[in-house]
Amino acid sequence: MPQLSLYVTQEQLLKIENEAHAEKMSLSKWVVSKIMERIEPHYPEGWADLFGSVSDSSFTRPEQLKYEKREAF
């Protein structure tokens, strides 16, 4: 498996260790997870449940334009 070396300050390492420990992950897994979140972003859990949840009466679909049938090439 390939390896990657990172140069961080003592202060940065302490922050990384604290975050990894809080999420019950090894340093390596935690760093990889953060890199992958940045490279392959995804929507937060439950975001699809918000679809249609706006109950504001002023939030309406605008009138739709009528399309013209165009002549084929």
C-alpha positions as CSV (number, residue, x, y, z in Angstrom):
1,M,0.0,0.0,0.0
2,P,1.4,3.4,-0.9
3,Q,2.4,5.8,1.9
4,L,2.3,9.5,2.3
5,S,4.4,11.7,4.6
6,L,3.0,14.9,6.0
7,Y,5.0,17.6,7.7
8,V,2.9,19.3,10.4
9,T,3.7,21.5,13.3
10,Q,3.4,20.1,16.9
11,E,0.2,22.3,17.3
12,Q,-1.3,20.9,14.1
13,L,-0.5,17.3,15.2
14,L,-2.2,17.8,18.5
15,K,-5.3,19.1,16.8
16,I,-5.3,16.2,14.4
17,E,-4.8,13.7,17.2
18,N,-7.7,15.2,19.2
19,E,-10.1,15.1,16.3
20,A,-9.1,11.5,15.3
21,H,-9.5,10.4,19.0
22,A,-12.9,12.1,19.2
23,E,-14.1,10.1,16.2
24,K,-12.5,6.9,17.4
25,M,-10.2,6.6,14.4
26,S,-6.5,6.1,13.8
27,L,-4.6,9.2,12.7
28,S,-4.1,7.6,9.2
29,K,-7.8,6.8,8.7
30,W,-8.9,10.2,10.0
31,V,-6.5,12.1,7.7
32,V,-7.5,9.9,4.7
33,S,-11.2,10.5,5.4
34,K,-10.7,14.2,5.5
35,I,-8.8,14.2,2.3
36,M,-11.4,12.1,0.6
37,E,-14.2,14.3,1.8
38,R,-12.5,17.2,0.1
39,I,-11.7,15.3,-3.1
40,E,-15.1,13.5,-3.3
41,P,-17.6,15.8,-1.6
42,H,-21.0,14.4,-0.8
43,Y,-24.3,15.8,0.5
44,P,-24.9,15.5,4.3
45,E,-27.0,12.7,5.5
46,G,-30.7,13.5,5.3
47,W,-30.4,16.3,2.7
48,A,-32.9,14.6,0.4
49,D,-35.5,14.6,3.1
50,L,-35.6,18.4,2.8
51,F,-37.1,18.2,-0.7
52,G,-40.6,19.8,-0.6
53,S,-40.2,20.9,3.1
54,V,-40.6,24.6,2.5
55,S,-44.0,25.7,3.8
56,D,-43.7,29.4,2.9
57,S,-46.8,30.4,0.9
58,S,-44.7,32.9,-1.1
59,F,-42.4,30.2,-2.3
60,T,-44.2,29.2,-5.5
61,R,-43.3,28.0,-8.9
62,P,-43.3,30.9,-11.4
63,E,-45.5,30.8,-14.5
64,Q,-43.9,28.6,-17.2
65,L,-43.3,29.8,-20.7
66,K,-44.9,28.1,-23.6
67,Y,-42.4,26.5,-26.0
68,E,-42.7,27.1,-29.7
69,K,-42.5,24.1,-32.0
70,R,-39.5,24.7,-34.2
71,E,-38.9,23.6,-37.7
72,A,-36.5,20.7,-38.0
73,F,-33.2,21.1,-39.8
